[in-house]
Amino acid sequence: MKERKLNVNGVGGLYSMKYMKLIILLLLVPGITFSQSVRKKVLEGNKLFAEEKYDEANNKYRDALIDDPESSKIHFNLGDTQYKKKKYEEALAEFGKVLSTDDIMLQSKAYYNMGNTLYRMGKLPESILSYTQALKYNPDDIDAKYNLEYVRRKLKDQAEKQQGENQQQQQQKQEQQQQNENKDEKEKKEQEQQPKPDQEKEQQEEQQQQPKPEEQQKMSKEDAERLLDALKNDEKDLQKKRKAKSSGNVRVLKDW
């Protein structure tokens, strides 16, 4: 961003030292209402400003303003000192008081300085408007054109950066949401695969009721023995019946 000075007034982007002579000459032009006292205070303020003694320069300009409170040039210089002291709100207010002047070039310079002040305050869109106004009054102002394009590019870069950050945050949010959904789905499947308390109890009871392999073998042996005994008993009964049948055949009937 280009900065320049106006009559030794060093606002960021104010006009160069050569304009100091122009302003001083203006103070000497007949018809200007500056008294000798005002002129002296302004010149002293300019000298102090050039020496970067901004507080002392500010005091001189304010003393001059008491004698000529409507002076746009003194307000302009006060705006410069406030800018150098980084009191941007106060500088902006002083530059705003210059806009009522009939001097078109001075209006252009005031808008230019307001653009720089707004830029320092981080108000980029407002600074663009001020540079645009400066070019309206002075279309040949190369510095105003440069600063205007500079701030426009910076504002565009900020917008693109913000857009990229928003997209990244949105993507991260979607990824996190997907991870949460996958986790919930996995937990749901694991829960479905695990037996419920009642089912688990039933399974345990069934397992307890089922005989162990050793018990199954033992029971099978006992059953076999019982079956063998039963067969033996049946065989004995069968033999008795056979004997009874045989003896019946030879039995002698009584003679009545």
C-alpha positions as CSV (number, residue, x, y, z in Angstrom):
1,M,0.0,0.0,0.0
2,K,1.4,3.4,-1.0
3,E,1.5,6.2,1.6
4,R,2.3,9.8,1.0
5,K,2.2,13.1,2.8
6,L,0.5,16.4,2.5
7,N,2.4,19.5,3.7
8,V,4.6,17.3,5.9
9,N,1.5,15.6,7.3
10,G,2.3,11.9,7.4
11,V,-0.8,10.0,7.3
12,G,-0.3,6.6,5.7
13,G,-0.8,7.4,2.1
14,L,-0.6,11.2,2.5
15,Y,1.0,13.5,0.0
16,S,4.7,14.1,-0.5
17,M,6.8,16.9,0.9
18,K,6.5,18.9,-2.3
19,Y,2.9,19.7,-1.3
20,M,4.1,21.4,1.9
21,K,5.4,24.3,-0.2
22,L,2.0,24.5,-1.9
23,I,0.1,24.7,1.3
24,I,2.5,27.2,2.7
25,L,2.0,29.3,-0.4
26,L,-1.7,29.0,0.0
27,L,-1.4,30.5,3.4
28,L,0.2,33.6,1.8
29,V,-2.4,34.1,-1.0
30,P,-4.4,37.3,-0.5
31,G,-8.0,36.6,0.6
32,I,-7.1,33.7,2.9
33,T,-8.4,34.5,6.3
34,F,-5.4,33.1,8.2
35,S,-4.0,35.7,10.5
36,Q,-0.3,36.0,11.1
37,S,-0.7,34.2,14.4
38,V,-2.6,31.3,12.8
39,R,0.0,31.1,10.0
40,K,2.8,31.0,12.5
41,K,1.3,28.2,14.5
42,V,0.6,26.1,11.4
43,L,4.2,26.5,10.2
44,E,5.5,25.6,13.6
45,G,3.2,22.6,13.6
46,N,4.5,21.6,10.2
47,K,8.1,21.8,11.4
48,L,7.3,19.6,14.5
49,F,5.5,17.1,12.3
50,A,8.5,16.8,10.0
51,E,10.6,16.1,13.0
52,E,8.1,13.3,14.0
53,K,7.1,15.2,17.2
54,Y,3.5,14.5,16.6
55,D,2.2,15.4,20.1
56,E,3.8,18.8,19.9
57,A,2.6,19.3,16.3
58,N,-0.9,18.4,17.4
59,N,-0.8,21.0,20.1
60,K,0.3,23.7,17.6
61,Y,-2.5,22.8,15.1
62,R,-5.1,22.9,17.9
63,D,-3.8,26.3,19.0
64,A,-4.2,27.5,15.4
65,L,-7.7,26.0,15.2
66,I,-8.8,28.1,18.1
67,D,-8.1,31.2,16.0
68,D,-9.6,29.7,12.8
69,P,-12.0,26.8,13.8
70,E,-13.4,26.5,10.2
71,S,-10.1,25.9,8.6
72,S,-10.2,22.6,6.5
73,K,-6.5,22.6,6.1
74,I,-5.9,22.7,9.9
75,H,-8.4,19.8,10.3
76,F,-6.5,18.0,7.6
77,N,-3.2,18.4,9.5
78,L,-4.8,17.4,12.7
79,G,-6.0,14.2,11.0
80,D,-2.5,13.5,9.9
81,T,-1.1,13.8,13.4
82,Q,-3.8,11.5,14.8
83,Y,-3.1,9.0,12.1
84,K,0.6,9.0,13.0
85,K,-0.3,8.5,16.7
86,K,-2.4,5.5,15.5
87,K,-5.6,7.2,16.8
88,Y,-7.5,6.2,13.8
89,E,-11.0,7.1,15.0
90,E,-9.9,10.7,15.8
91,A,-8.0,10.9,12.5
92,L,-11.1,9.8,10.6
93,A,-13.2,12.4,12.3
94,E,-10.8,15.2,11.4
95,F,-10.6,14.1,7.8
96,G,-14.4,14.0,7.7
97,K,-14.5,17.7,8.6
98,V,-12.5,18.5,5.5
99,L,-15.1,17.1,3.1
100,S,-17.2,20.2,3.3
101,T,-14.5,22.3,1.7
102,D,-15.0,23.8,-1.8
103,D,-11.5,22.8,-2.7
104,I,-11.9,19.7,-4.9
105,M,-8.3,18.6,-4.7
106,L,-8.3,18.9,-0.9
107,Q,-11.5,16.8,-0.8
108,S,-9.8,14.2,-3.0
109,K,-6.8,14.1,-0.6
110,A,-9.1,13.8,2.4
111,Y,-10.8,10.9,0.9
112,Y,-7.5,9.3,0.1
113,N,-6.3,9.7,3.7
114,M,-9.7,8.3,4.9
115,G,-9.1,5.3,2.7
116,N,-5.7,4.7,4.4
117,T,-7.2,5.2,7.8
118,L,-10.0,2.8,7.3
119,Y,-7.6,0.3,5.9
120,R,-5.5,0.5,9.1
121,M,-8.7,0.0,11.1
122,G,-9.4,-3.2,9.1
123,K,-12.4,-1.8,7.4
124,L,-11.5,-2.8,3.9
125,P,-14.9,-2.4,2.1
126,E,-15.2,1.2,3.6
127,S,-11.6,2.0,2.5
128,I,-12.5,1.0,-1.1
129,L,-15.4,3.4,-1.1
130,S,-13.1,6.2,0.1
131,Y,-10.5,5.5,-2.6
132,T,-13.3,5.5,-5.2
133,Q,-14.4,8.9,-4.0
134,A,-10.8,10.2,-4.1
135,L,-10.6,9.1,-7.8
136,K,-14.0,10.7,-8.4
137,Y,-12.6,14.1,-7.5
138,N,-9.2,13.4,-9.0
139,P,-9.2,10.6,-11.7
140,D,-5.5,11.0,-12.3
141,D,-4.5,10.1,-8.8
142,I,-2.2,7.1,-9.4
143,D,-1.7,6.3,-5.7
144,A,-5.4,6.2,-5.1
145,K,-5.7,3.8,-8.1
146,Y,-2.9,1.6,-6.8
147,N,-4.3,1.4,-3.2
148,L,-7.8,0.7,-4.6
149,E,-6.7,-2.3,-6.5
150,Y,-4.4,-3.4,-3.6
151,V,-7.3,-3.5,-1.1
152,R,-9.6,-5.1,-3.6
153,R,-7.2,-8.0,-4.1
154,K,-6.7,-8.3,-0.4
155,L,-10.4,-8.4,0.2
156,K,-10.8,-11.0,-2.5
157,D,-8.0,-13.1,-1.0
158,Q,-9.6,-13.0,2.4
159,A,-13.0,-14.0,1.0
160,E,-11.4,-17.0,-0.9
161,K,-9.5,-18.0,2.3
162,Q,-12.7,-17.8,4.4
163,Q,-14.6,-19.8,1.8
164,G,-11.8,-22.5,1.8
165,E,-11.9,-22.7,5.6
166,N,-15.7,-23.0,5.6
167,Q,-15.5,-25.8,3.1
168,Q,-12.8,-27.6,5.1
169,Q,-14.9,-27.3,8.3
170,Q,-17.9,-28.6,6.5
171,Q,-16.0,-31.5,5.1
172,Q,-14.5,-32.3,8.6
173,K,-18.0,-32.1,10.0
174,Q,-19.4,-34.6,7.4
175,E,-16.5,-37.0,8.0
176,Q,-17.1,-36.9,11.7
177,Q,-20.8,-37.5,11.2
178,Q,-20.0,-40.4,9.0
179,Q,-17.6,-41.9,11.5
180,N,-20.3,-41.6,14.2
181,E,-22.8,-43.3,12.0
182,N,-20.5,-46.1,11.2
183,K,-19.7,-46.5,14.9
184,D,-23.4,-46.6,15.8
185,E,-24.1,-49.2,13.1
186,K,-21.2,-51.4,14.3
187,E,-22.4,-51.2,17.9
188,K,-26.0,-52.0,16.8
189,K,-24.8,-55.1,15.0
190,E,-22.7,-56.3,18.0
191,Q,-25.7,-55.8,20.2
192,E,-27.9,-57.9,17.8
193,Q,-25.4,-60.7,17.8
194,Q,-25.2,-60.9,21.6
195,P,-27.9,-63.0,23.2
196,K,-30.5,-61.3,25.3
197,P,-30.7,-62.0,29.0
198,D,-33.7,-64.3,28.7
199,Q,-32.2,-66.2,25.7
200,E,-28.9,-66.6,27.5
201,K,-30.7,-68.0,30.6
202,E,-32.7,-70.5,28.4
203,Q,-29.5,-71.6,26.7
204,Q,-27.8,-72.2,30.1
205,E,-30.8,-74.2,31.3
206,E,-30.8,-76.3,28.2
207,Q,-27.1,-76.9,28.5
208,Q,-27.5,-77.9,32.2
209,Q,-30.4,-80.3,31.3
210,Q,-28.4,-82.1,28.6
211,P,-26.4,-85.0,30.0
212,K,-22.7,-85.0,29.8
213,P,-21.0,-87.5,27.5
214,E,-19.9,-89.6,30.5
215,E,-23.5,-89.6,31.9
216,Q,-24.9,-90.6,28.5
217,Q,-22.5,-93.6,28.4
218,K,-23.4,-94.7,31.9
219,M,-27.1,-94.5,31.3
220,S,-26.8,-96.5,28.1
221,K,-24.9,-99.3,30.0
222,E,-27.6,-99.4,32.8
223,D,-30.3,-99.5,30.2
224,A,-28.5,-102.4,28.6
225,E,-28.3,-104.3,31.9
226,R,-31.9,-103.7,32.7
227,L,-32.9,-104.8,29.2
228,L,-30.7,-108.0,29.6
229,D,-32.4,-108.8,33.0
230,A,-35.8,-108.3,31.5
231,L,-34.9,-110.6,28.7
232,K,-33.7,-113.2,31.2
233,N,-36.9,-113.0,33.2
234,D,-38.9,-113.3,30.1
235,E,-36.9,-116.4,29.1
236,K,-37.6,-118.0,32.5
237,D,-41.3,-117.2,32.3
238,L,-41.4,-118.7,28.8
239,Q,-39.7,-121.9,30.0
240,K,-42.2,-122.3,32.9
241,K,-45.1,-121.9,30.5
242,R,-43.6,-124.5,28.3
243,K,-43.2,-127.0,31.2
244,A,-46.7,-126.4,32.3
245,K,-48.0,-127.1,28.9
246,S,-46.0,-130.3,28.6
247,S,-47.1,-131.7,32.0
248,G,-50.7,-131.0,31.1
249,N,-50.5,-133.3,28.1
250,V,-49.7,-136.4,30.3
251,R,-52.0,-135.6,33.2
252,V,-54.3,-138.5,34.1
253,L,-57.9,-137.6,34.3
254,K,-59.9,-138.7,37.3
255,D,-62.4,-141.4,36.8
256,W,-65.7,-140.3,38.2
